Each structure stands twice: as C-alpha cells, then as structure tokens.
Amino acid sequence: MTHQTMAAHTGVSNDMEMCIEVCQECHATCLETVVHCLSMGGEHATPEHIGLMLDCADICRLSADFMLRGSARHTLTCATCAEICEACAVECDRFPDEFMKACAMVCRRCAASCREMAAGA
C-alpha cells in the first residue's frame, strides 16, 4: 500500500500528508548527505556531525511512520523532529559546499512542517 493510499485510508489531512512527504525527503537527503560527508572526510566526517545527520534521518523516518499510521502521539515525534532537523540544518550550514546547503534547506523545511504538526495543525 502506498503512503497516499494509506493516508487516504487513515484520514490523514493534506497538511499531514505534506509533512509525511517532507519527513521522507529529509530522511533520504540526510542519508545521502552522510555518504557525501564520509567521502569528503575531515570536518565533514566528524563523529558528532555524522551522528547528528543520522539522528535527523532516523527521527524523520519515525515521525513519518507515526503520521502514516495515524498515531495520536505524532505531535511528540514531530516536536522532537523539528528540534533535531533545525540543529542539523545549523550544522550543515557551517559548510560552504552546495550539497550541504541543500541538506540544510530540506532540514529547515522539515522542521517547519513538523512544528506545525506538533502544534496540532
């Protein structure tokens, strides 16, 4: 069952559907960026930086999962997701390359969407 079919089945709102999509995009982007960072080495590949990006990817996946299955506790995961995504965006913005800037942009978009979900939008 696709997430659109699942969303229709569980009565997910359009705002929630958008949040699910941006969480899934952020999950994938952070994982792709980890690979980029490891290939760059140096400051890109510090354990703290890689750990934060993996945390971001995991909480994005978890938040999407909670929303997809209609969990009443999705506001909790979305609040945490927004916080971690914002931290990841700040961290990625420290680097001058466009790959990192693109990751920061996706993380900020996810943080904003998850903040809305956490507020009960």
C-alpha beads as a LAMMPS data file, in Angstrom:
LAMMPS data file: protein, C-alpha beads

121 atoms
120 bonds

1 atom types
1 bond types

-500.0 500.0 xlo xhi
-500.0 500.0 ylo yhi
-500.0 500.0 zlo zhi

Masses

1 110.0

Atoms # bond

1 1 1 0.000 0.000 0.000
2 1 1 1.499 3.385 -0.978
3 1 1 1.635 6.154 1.572
4 1 1 -1.002 8.107 -0.404
5 1 1 -3.338 5.093 -0.218
6 1 1 -2.521 4.630 3.450
7 1 1 -3.076 8.331 4.105
8 1 1 -6.471 8.221 2.423
9 1 1 -7.341 5.105 4.417
10 1 1 -6.408 6.657 7.781
11 1 1 -7.969 10.056 7.057
12 1 1 -4.692 11.995 7.090
13 1 1 -5.120 15.724 6.387
14 1 1 -3.428 17.483 3.477
15 1 1 -1.073 19.246 5.908
16 1 1 -0.132 15.931 7.460
17 1 1 0.351 14.340 4.039
18 1 1 2.733 17.198 3.164
19 1 1 4.597 16.702 6.452
20 1 1 4.923 12.968 5.786
21 1 1 6.408 13.696 2.368
22 1 1 8.891 16.276 3.652
23 1 1 9.919 13.927 6.504
24 1 1 10.570 11.169 3.974
25 1 1 12.522 13.582 1.769
26 1 1 14.597 14.760 4.745
27 1 1 15.285 11.160 5.783
28 1 1 16.621 10.337 2.321
29 1 1 18.549 13.614 1.996
30 1 1 20.310 13.171 5.332
31 1 1 21.342 9.618 4.458
32 1 1 22.655 10.761 1.062
33 1 1 24.493 13.616 2.752
34 1 1 26.143 11.224 5.229
35 1 1 27.650 9.385 2.256
36 1 1 28.830 12.715 0.805
37 1 1 30.367 13.739 4.135
38 1 1 32.176 10.458 4.592
39 1 1 33.634 10.777 1.092
40 1 1 34.785 14.343 1.869
41 1 1 36.494 13.370 5.123
42 1 1 37.910 15.911 7.534
43 1 1 35.398 18.150 9.321
44 1 1 32.609 16.716 7.170
45 1 1 33.166 13.280 8.688
46 1 1 33.472 14.002 12.400
47 1 1 31.522 11.584 14.602
48 1 1 29.423 14.437 16.013
49 1 1 28.405 15.697 12.570
50 1 1 27.654 12.255 11.154
51 1 1 25.794 11.304 14.345
52 1 1 23.540 14.366 14.133
53 1 1 22.696 13.674 10.489
54 1 1 21.874 10.039 11.307
55 1 1 19.731 11.194 14.250
56 1 1 17.917 13.533 11.884
57 1 1 17.337 10.801 9.315
58 1 1 16.003 8.419 11.967
59 1 1 13.631 10.893 13.641
60 1 1 12.283 11.936 10.233
61 1 1 11.519 8.315 9.372
62 1 1 9.956 7.739 12.769
63 1 1 7.791 10.854 12.544
64 1 1 6.578 9.876 9.081
65 1 1 5.754 6.400 10.385
66 1 1 3.744 7.794 13.319
67 1 1 1.737 10.039 10.986
68 1 1 1.196 7.325 8.384
69 1 1 -0.358 5.007 10.903
70 1 1 -2.443 7.769 12.482
71 1 1 -0.792 7.686 15.904
72 1 1 -2.249 10.219 18.325
73 1 1 1.328 10.669 19.615
74 1 1 2.650 12.028 16.325
75 1 1 2.778 15.505 17.898
76 1 1 5.507 14.234 20.250
77 1 1 7.678 12.803 17.490
78 1 1 7.072 15.848 15.298
79 1 1 8.176 18.215 18.080
80 1 1 11.400 16.244 18.525
81 1 1 11.839 16.009 14.771
82 1 1 11.567 19.786 14.391
83 1 1 14.239 20.325 17.049
84 1 1 16.678 17.813 15.567
85 1 1 16.088 18.977 11.986
86 1 1 16.819 22.569 12.980
87 1 1 20.045 21.503 14.728
88 1 1 21.039 19.510 11.653
89 1 1 20.331 22.494 9.384
90 1 1 22.531 24.770 11.508
91 1 1 25.299 22.175 11.474
92 1 1 25.095 21.627 7.703
93 1 1 25.126 25.390 7.069
94 1 1 28.627 25.530 8.612
95 1 1 29.967 24.017 5.396
96 1 1 30.340 26.071 2.221
97 1 1 29.531 23.407 -0.370
98 1 1 26.171 23.329 -2.146
99 1 1 25.489 19.711 -1.174
100 1 1 25.489 20.712 2.496
101 1 1 23.428 23.857 1.847
102 1 1 20.806 21.726 0.072
103 1 1 20.634 19.396 3.081
104 1 1 20.214 22.371 5.422
105 1 1 17.347 23.671 3.276
106 1 1 15.489 20.342 3.374
107 1 1 16.045 20.066 7.129
108 1 1 14.608 23.559 7.686
109 1 1 11.571 22.757 5.547
110 1 1 11.008 19.583 7.568
111 1 1 11.471 21.438 10.866
112 1 1 8.843 23.997 9.875
113 1 1 6.342 21.365 8.774
114 1 1 6.880 19.272 11.899
115 1 1 6.470 22.353 14.121
116 1 1 3.036 22.836 12.591
117 1 1 2.130 19.183 13.215
118 1 1 3.427 19.387 16.799
119 1 1 1.188 22.388 17.400
120 1 1 -1.794 20.321 16.333
121 1 1 -2.228 21.822 12.854

Bonds

1 1 1 2
2 1 2 3
3 1 3 4
4 1 4 5
5 1 5 6
6 1 6 7
7 1 7 8
8 1 8 9
9 1 9 10
10 1 10 11
11 1 11 12
12 1 12 13
13 1 13 14
14 1 14 15
15 1 15 16
16 1 16 17
17 1 17 18
18 1 18 19
19 1 19 20
20 1 20 21
21 1 21 22
22 1 22 23
23 1 23 24
24 1 24 25
25 1 25 26
26 1 26 27
27 1 27 28
28 1 28 29
29 1 29 30
30 1 30 31
31 1 31 32
32 1 32 33
33 1 33 34
34 1 34 35
35 1 35 36
36 1 36 37
37 1 37 38
38 1 38 39
39 1 39 40
40 1 40 41
41 1 41 42
42 1 42 43
43 1 43 44
44 1 44 45
45 1 45 46
46 1 46 47
47 1 47 48
48 1 48 49
49 1 49 50
50 1 50 51
51 1 51 52
52 1 52 53
53 1 53 54
54 1 54 55
55 1 55 56
56 1 56 57
57 1 57 58
58 1 58 59
59 1 59 60
60 1 60 61
61 1 61 62
62 1 62 63
63 1 63 64
64 1 64 65
65 1 65 66
66 1 66 67
67 1 67 68
68 1 68 69
69 1 69 70
70 1 70 71
71 1 71 72
72 1 72 73
73 1 73 74
74 1 74 75
75 1 75 76
76 1 76 77
77 1 77 78
78 1 78 79
79 1 79 80
80 1 80 81
81 1 81 82
82 1 82 83
83 1 83 84
84 1 84 85
85 1 85 86
86 1 86 87
87 1 87 88
88 1 88 89
89 1 89 90
90 1 90 91
91 1 91 92
92 1 92 93
93 1 93 94
94 1 94 95
95 1 95 96
96 1 96 97
97 1 97 98
98 1 98 99
99 1 99 100
100 1 100 101
101 1 101 102
102 1 102 103
103 1 103 104
104 1 104 105
105 1 105 106
106 1 106 107
107 1 107 108
108 1 108 109
109 1 109 110
110 1 110 111
111 1 111 112
112 1 112 113
113 1 113 114
114 1 114 115
115 1 115 116
116 1 116 117
117 1 117 118
118 1 118 119
119 1 119 120
120 1 120 121
